[in-house]
Amino acid sequence: MNLSASEFYSSGADTTDVVLESAFFAKLKMRNGTFKLTQPSRFQELEVAFRPHVEERAGSLREVLDVGVSTGLTTVELAKFLGDCGSAASITATDLFIEAHIVELFPGFRVFCDPEGWPLQYDLRGIAIRPWIRRLDYVTLAFIPLMLGRSMLKARLRSRISAGVSRPVRMITRSLPSNGAIVFVENDIMCRSERFIRRFDMIRAANILNKGYFSPDQIIIAIGNIHAYLRGPGALLIVGRTNRAGENAATLFELNRVGSFTALERVGGGSEIERLVLDFRCPQLRTAIGELSIGHQ
């Protein structure tokens, strides 16, 4: 039986293992159509391959950004990896969907939803019911009550949340270290955040910047934002993707002295967007190159 949100968030952190936790979050469909899918040790292969480069720079890694972290389970593993490499870096973990609420609409019926009132799970007297629609539901006509329920409840849920009649929770792992080294922030990589500018010594964008999610133009926008967030020459960028077979394809980049990226190491043939990263030029760099070309004419 599926675990209800009320039961999950009522149990103590020490009673929930990462497998059960991952199974709970994997059944939640966000309003953009994605699921919070994550598994432990997913990026262990990357850690082994990139370790020499990270160890070499461990002393200069003060702040790290992990983009699109889902529940942050692999961010916890990243923190341990950095610590094993000799770095005491603090990590900012970002995702589009972190905040959520449990709203009791009437006795015995609760809705687990995001701050906009998008239902993530119905809880009918402890029985978890999915609110999202499967293909089969269009055959069985089960999509009709699901669509009606979503549209009818959304405004009511938002009203309850605004009035403070809800239980706020966060859709993140409870295996976080107690030292506060990881801070979670809701953020969209497509929208530049001024507080992130020139702040990070390393950025990881794993299982987010891929051609299955975004167009090349959108990916270039994201690369531009990441470029702006890196502190300067010598900063590292990890971009990778895990396929359905659990195999990783990733590239470790370094920001060089002229402001573009250099590939340092590859796993599984490298990231599928490696060429877009290597070809990226920030506006200031393009201007400088243009002025240099004119000066040589």
ChimeraX attribute file (.defattr): number of C-alpha atoms within 10 A of each C-alpha:
attribute: neighborCount
match mode: 1-to-1
recipient: residues
	/A:1	5
	/A:2	12
	/A:3	18
	/A:4	22
	/A:5	24
	/A:6	17
	/A:7	13
	/A:8	15
	/A:9	15
	/A:10	9
	/A:11	10
	/A:12	10
	/A:13	13
	/A:14	8
	/A:15	9
	/A:16	16
	/A:17	12
	/A:18	16
	/A:19	11
	/A:20	13
	/A:21	20
	/A:22	19
	/A:23	16
	/A:24	17
	/A:25	21
	/A:26	17
	/A:27	17
	/A:28	22
	/A:29	20
	/A:30	17
	/A:31	16
	/A:32	8
	/A:33	8
	/A:34	12
	/A:35	14
	/A:36	20
	/A:37	16
	/A:38	21
	/A:39	16
	/A:40	13
	/A:41	12
	/A:42	15
	/A:43	20
	/A:44	14
	/A:45	15
	/A:46	20
	/A:47	16
	/A:48	11
	/A:49	15
	/A:50	17
	/A:51	16
	/A:52	12
	/A:53	15
	/A:54	21
	/A:55	18
	/A:56	11
	/A:57	18
	/A:58	20
	/A:59	13
	/A:60	16
	/A:61	20
	/A:62	15
	/A:63	19
	/A:64	25
	/A:65	27
	/A:66	22
	/A:67	26
	/A:68	22
	/A:69	27
	/A:70	26
	/A:71	27
	/A:72	27
	/A:73	22
	/A:74	21
	/A:75	23
	/A:76	20
	/A:77	19
	/A:78	20
	/A:79	21
	/A:80	15
	/A:81	18
	/A:82	21
	/A:83	14
	/A:84	13
	/A:85	19
	/A:86	16
	/A:87	20
	/A:88	18
	/A:89	22
	/A:90	19
	/A:91	24
	/A:92	20
	/A:93	24
	/A:94	23
	/A:95	22
	/A:96	16
	/A:97	23
	/A:98	20
	/A:99	17
	/A:100	22
	/A:101	26
	/A:102	26
	/A:103	25
	/A:104	17
	/A:105	15
	/A:106	7
	/A:107	8
	/A:108	11
	/A:109	14
	/A:110	22
	/A:111	27
	/A:112	28
	/A:113	27
	/A:114	25
	/A:115	18
	/A:116	16
	/A:117	24
	/A:118	22
	/A:119	27
	/A:120	24
	/A:121	22
	/A:122	21
	/A:123	22
	/A:124	14
	/A:125	11
	/A:126	16
	/A:127	16
	/A:128	20
	/A:129	15
	/A:130	16
	/A:131	21
	/A:132	19
	/A:133	14
	/A:134	11
	/A:135	9
	/A:136	10
	/A:137	13
	/A:138	11
	/A:139	9
	/A:140	9
	/A:141	10
	/A:142	14
	/A:143	18
	/A:144	12
	/A:145	11
	/A:146	16
	/A:147	13
	/A:148	10
	/A:149	13
	/A:150	16
	/A:151	14
	/A:152	11
	/A:153	16
	/A:154	16
	/A:155	14
	/A:156	14
	/A:157	27
	/A:158	21
	/A:159	15
	/A:160	16
	/A:161	22
	/A:162	12
	/A:163	9
	/A:164	11
	/A:165	16
	/A:166	21
	/A:167	13
	/A:168	16
	/A:169	16
	/A:170	15
	/A:171	19
	/A:172	20
	/A:173	20
	/A:174	19
	/A:175	16
	/A:176	18
	/A:177	11
	/A:178	7
	/A:179	7
	/A:180	9
	/A:181	15
	/A:182	21
	/A:183	13
	/A:184	18
	/A:185	15
	/A:186	13
	/A:187	17
	/A:188	15
	/A:189	23
	/A:190	15
	/A:191	10
	/A:192	17
	/A:193	13
	/A:194	11
	/A:195	8
	/A:196	16
	/A:197	15
	/A:198	14
	/A:199	17
	/A:200	26
	/A:201	24
	/A:202	28
	/A:203	24
	/A:204	22
	/A:205	22
	/A:206	22
	/A:207	20
	/A:208	21
	/A:209	25
	/A:210	18
	/A:211	12
	/A:212	7
	/A:213	12
	/A:214	13
	/A:215	11
	/A:216	14
	/A:217	10
	/A:218	15
	/A:219	21
	/A:220	20
	/A:221	16
	/A:222	20
	/A:223	21
	/A:224	19
	/A:225	20
	/A:226	24
	/A:227	25
	/A:228	19
	/A:229	23
	/A:230	24
	/A:231	18
	/A:232	19
	/A:233	15
	/A:234	19
	/A:235	22
	/A:236	27
	/A:237	27
	/A:238	21
	/A:239	25
	/A:240	28
	/A:241	23
	/A:242	17
	/A:243	10
	/A:244	7
	/A:245	6
	/A:246	11
	/A:247	14
	/A:248	23
	/A:249	21
	/A:250	27
	/A:251	28
	/A:252	25
	/A:253	24
	/A:254	22
	/A:255	22
	/A:256	15
	/A:257	10
	/A:258	11
	/A:259	17
	/A:260	18
	/A:261	24
	/A:262	19
	/A:263	19
	/A:264	13
	/A:265	17
	/A:266	20
	/A:267	18
	/A:268	16
	/A:269	12
	/A:270	19
	/A:271	24
	/A:272	18
	/A:273	19
	/A:274	21
	/A:275	11
	/A:276	15
	/A:277	23
	/A:278	14
	/A:279	12
	/A:280	19
	/A:281	20
	/A:282	15
	/A:283	10
	/A:284	10
	/A:285	14
	/A:286	12
	/A:287	12
	/A:288	12
	/A:289	13
	/A:290	11
	/A:291	11
	/A:292	11
	/A:293	10
	/A:294	9
	/A:295	8
	/A:296	6
	/A:297	5
